[in-house]
Amino acid sequence: ELSILGSANIIAPAYFFDDNDNMRMSAFIDVGNIYEKTSSIKLGDLRMSTGVGFAYLSPIGAIGIHWSKPILKKSGDVIENFGVSLGTGF
C-alpha cells in the first residue's frame, strides 16, 4: 500500500475572539490518494479538498474543528465535510 499526500495551510490568530492568544484559524488545501501498488499510481486519481478550520490551544493540546469541500472527487467517494481533532499541531 502506498499513499501520496500533500497539504498547504495558512494559519493565523483568530482576531475576532477576545482571547485570541489561544485561538487559531486556518485555510487549507489537501490532495492525495492511496494505491495498492506503485504500478497502479495514476495522478488523475488524486482527490483534492479545500476548507477552513479553527483551533483552541488548550493545556492538553490543540482542540480543532474543520470544514472542507471536495474539489476533485470521484463517484463512490465517501464525503466527510466536518471534522474534529485533538492534539494536532494546528
GUGUBA-52873 format. One record per residue: residue in one letter; x, z, y of N, C-alpha, C in turn. Coordinates in steps of 0.001 Angstrom, whole numbers, plus 500000, padded with zeros to 6 digits. Atoms other than C-alpha are relative to their C-alpha. Example, Ala and Ser with C-alpha at 12.3 -4.5 7.8 and 13.67 -1.06 7.14 Angstrom:
BEGIN
A500890500000498810512300507800495500500900500000501200
S499180499940498810513670507140498940499230500730501090
! end
This chain:
BEGIN
E500844500000498824500000500000500000500891500000501241
L499228500127498768501308499068503453499050500058501181
S500832499958498790499880499933506846500790499467501180
I499444500485498741500549498169510129499151500618501095
L500728499269498968499599500326513104500723499909501331
G499441499970498656500128500196516864499016500655500946
S500864499315499050498800502174519794500678500046501358
A499511499824498628499174502277523574499026500934500706
N500820498987499332497923505205525672500431500170501444
I499749499555498628497646506041529344499388501392500081
I500455498609499976497405509837529739500216500562501398
A499926499418498657496685511700532997499250501325500018
P500804498775499845495458515130534127498554499635500327
A501428500218499715491648515348534269499683500667501340
Y500091499449498647491453515834538046498610500505500362
F501359499605499636487666516276538109499603501357499420
F500246498634500468487906519662536279500731500975500914
D499352498995499151488672522804538310501323500460499400
D498786499561500692491232523968535725500628498799499298
N499487501227500610492935520617535196501420500139499460
D498680499805500607496286522141534163499934499870498480
N500160500029501455494918522319530613499115498862499511
M500884501104500382492774519171530619500723498665500190
R499413501339499933493919515605529925498921498971499691
M500864501133500329492122512277529894500908498835499638
S499174501136500408493321509039528369499150498758499806
A500552501293500393492585505383527853500971499456498955
F499126500438501083493906503763524702499531498683499402
I500297501171500819494078500647522580500754500188498682
D499418499845501335494725500806518824499834498700499225
V500058501199500833495500497986516405500614500334498641
G499406499759501305496184497970512677499126499557498847
N500721500254501239495141497459509085500843500531498848
I499318499567501218496075498497505544499925498855498992
Y499908501095500963497224495983502934500467500545498652
E499607499554501340497626496353499168501448499653499685
K498612500397500238500937494464499092500474499133501161
T499453500740498859503268492742501548499607498529499981
S500373501417500068502297489285500299498577499746500498
S501381500182499528498692489910501419499852500217501506
I500073499760498557499592490565505086499593498726500724
K500451501085499129497671488302507452499690500632501351
L500211499403498682497873489117511152498586499762500511
G501385500251499618494408487594511560499035501045499461
D500837498932500552493077490538509526500133501314500760
L499845498765499231494227493135512070498703500347500719
R501150499501499248491499495268513652500516500619501290
M499591499448498714491587496445517276498825500718500641
S501032499279499254489677499006519312500611500569501268
T499581499385498754489851500492522788499046501142500302
G500872498874499712488475503712524183500578500962501009
V499606498931499080488732506851526271499931501327499259
G500006498688500631489404510471525395500272501104500996
F499741498791499217489596513998526774500576501045499057
A499431498937500822491660516927525515500169501260500827
Y499733498680499436491825520636526266501230500534499286
L498763499491500579495319522055525740499848501499499784
S500289498597500310494366525347524059501241500679499415
P498867499287500611496722528060522767500245499617498537
I499810500392501405496147526780519202500315498515499844
G499730501432500028496829523148520117498948499229500769
A500941500843499252495055520263521783498696499839499219
I501323500249500566491312520011521138499470498775500722
G500343501264499356490251516439521794498726499372499485
I501120500857500379487262514153521760500325498599500498
H499766501367499545487378510386521998498827499107499608
W501015501024500251485014507445522152500713498664499993
S499341501305500091486084503966521075498992498910499671
K500835501174500269484663500474520745500892498930499382
P499181501039500622485961497790518391500052498726500846
I499809501291499332487386494630519955500092498902498941
L499880500918501142488420492858516736499475500721498774
K500573499387501197486269493663513707499531498905499058
K500489500919501030485072492020510507498690500541499449
S501243499534500613481697492142508789500350500924498837
G499742499015501040481539495090506439500838501177500454
D499235498870499476483763497313508605499062501167500294
V500740498791499650482531500892508954500484500429501380
I499638499707498611482474501616512705499722501467500298
E500140498619499550483073505170513938500410500037501466
N499714500050498569482795505274517727500438501332500592
F499738498686499430483179509029518245500873500802499050
G499139499183500839485871511402517012500409501285500686
V499526498701499529487167514950517367501343500256499330
S498692499698500576490758516096516875500423501413500392
L499467498669499737492583519420516729501487499989499718
G498577499835500205496276519962517234500854498770500184
T499176501186499769497409516454518146500702500106501344
G499239499983498753499907515792520942499411499119501069
F500782500837499084497276514143523159500379500290501422
! end
